Amino acid sequence: DQQVKQNSPSLSVQEGRISILNCDYTNSMFDYFLWYKKYPAEGPTFLISISSIKDKNEDGRFTVFLNKSAKHLSLHIVPSQPGDSAVYFCAASSTRGSNYKLTFGKGTLLTVNP
Amino acid sequence: EAGVAQSPRYKIIEKRQSVAFWCNPISGHATLYWYQQILGQGPKLLIQFQNNGVVDDSQLPKDRFSAERLKGVDSTLKIQPAKLEDSAVYLCASSITGGRSTDTQYFGPGTRLTVL
């Protein structure tokens, strides 16, 4: 049973346009959400996070939106750049546990075309 | 600041053979994680150490996988014997304390294992 779902395996956008990556979760205990970015042959790198007490968090070109009632979050990249081409993983955890385990989605491959 | 180091980067073995992976976390990081990432999937936590104690190994197939972090610094993950379905990238990550859910996990480059 997948608790974190990224239903779009891939997304292609033009340079300068907005990229929107989506993520859904099923576990009501999740209250902390993260996005990781992964280039080929490298490990995932942390991009941005959001706590369930917020509905938006912004860091430069990257904004994460959280809709708790829909159990949905999205990552917006504006403007998209060719260097943003990578696999993006959504991850979730619960702050109420004792080990703060991350549960990852399957990832979305973003391709930004020049 | 040096990142998480892993070796080897690639390993090819026959089924039923044994293999070991090594991880050196970021200096001063108390918590170390081993993840398995099968092609087309997200990383799945196998085991989490806080210093040299195991916090969570609920998803580690203990009949064939073992891991240790004897001095609370570097760690080894072993598979014995390997099966075809163990083909995956094995990622090591570390975080500064693990005592807060907001601690960022920093990942190493991974070891790509192919079992033939």
Interface residues (C-beta under 8 A of the other chain):
Chain A: V4 Y32 Y36 A41 E42 G43 P44 T45 F46 S49 S51 F89 A91 S93 S94 T95 G97 S98 N99 Y100 K101 L102 F104 G105 K106 G107
Chain B: V4 G40 Q41 G42 P43 K44 L45 Q48 V55 D56 L91 A93 G98 R100 S101 T102 D103 T104 Q105 Y106 F107 G108 P109 G110
